[in-house]
Amino acid sequence: METLPTDNGKIKELFKQAIMEAMEEKREVVHDLLVEAMEDLAMIRAIQEGEETEQVSRDEVFKLLEGTA
């Protein structure tokens, strides 16, 4: 059984290599994870911005979406 290195630099290098291999072998999965993370960040920003604006009625929102406002 192989022993794990105790040198932090070696552990860091092994971790980097493992991440790079995973990214190369599972490009689609990594892409999907990154897209989902970016969407989550955009939603967080939108919610934060929305908390700082005045409230409007549901009807006003739908009129805007329908282009009748």
C-alpha positions in Angstrom: 0.0 0.0 0.0 1.3 3.4 -1.0 1.8 6.1 1.7 0.6 9.6 1.3 3.2 12.4 1.1 3.5 14.7 4.1 5.1 17.5 2.2 2.5 20.2 1.6 4.0 21.2 -1.8 3.8 17.6 -3.0 0.2 17.3 -1.8 -0.7 20.5 -3.6 1.0 19.3 -6.8 -0.8 16.0 -6.7 -4.1 17.7 -6.1 -3.5 20.0 -9.1 -2.7 17.0 -11.3 -5.9 15.2 -10.2 -8.0 18.3 -11.0 -6.4 18.7 -14.4 -7.0 15.0 -15.2 -10.6 15.2 -14.1 -11.1 18.3 -16.2 -9.6 16.7 -19.3 -11.5 13.4 -18.9 -14.8 14.9 -17.9 -14.9 18.1 -19.9 -18.7 18.1 -20.3 -19.3 17.5 -16.6 -16.9 20.3 -15.6 -18.5 22.6 -18.2 -22.0 21.9 -16.8 -20.8 22.5 -13.2 -19.2 25.9 -14.2 -22.3 27.0 -16.1 -24.5 26.1 -13.1 -22.2 28.0 -10.7 -22.3 31.1 -13.0 -26.1 30.9 -13.2 -26.3 30.6 -9.4 -24.1 33.7 -9.0 -26.2 35.6 -11.5 -29.4 34.6 -9.6 -27.8 35.7 -6.3 -26.9 39.1 -7.8 -30.4 39.5 -9.2 -32.0 38.8 -5.9 -29.7 41.2 -4.1 -30.5 43.9 -6.6 -34.2 43.2 -6.3 -34.1 43.5 -2.6 -32.8 47.1 -3.0 -35.6 48.2 -5.5 -39.2 49.2 -4.9 -41.9 46.5 -5.0 -44.3 46.4 -7.9 -47.5 44.4 -8.3 -47.7 41.0 -10.1 -50.0 42.6 -12.7 -47.3 45.3 -13.5 -44.7 42.5 -14.0 -46.9 40.6 -16.4 -47.8 43.7 -18.4 -44.1 44.4 -18.9 -43.5 40.8 -19.9 -46.4 40.9 -22.4 -45.3 44.3 -23.8 -48.5 46.0 -22.8 -47.1 48.3 -20.2 
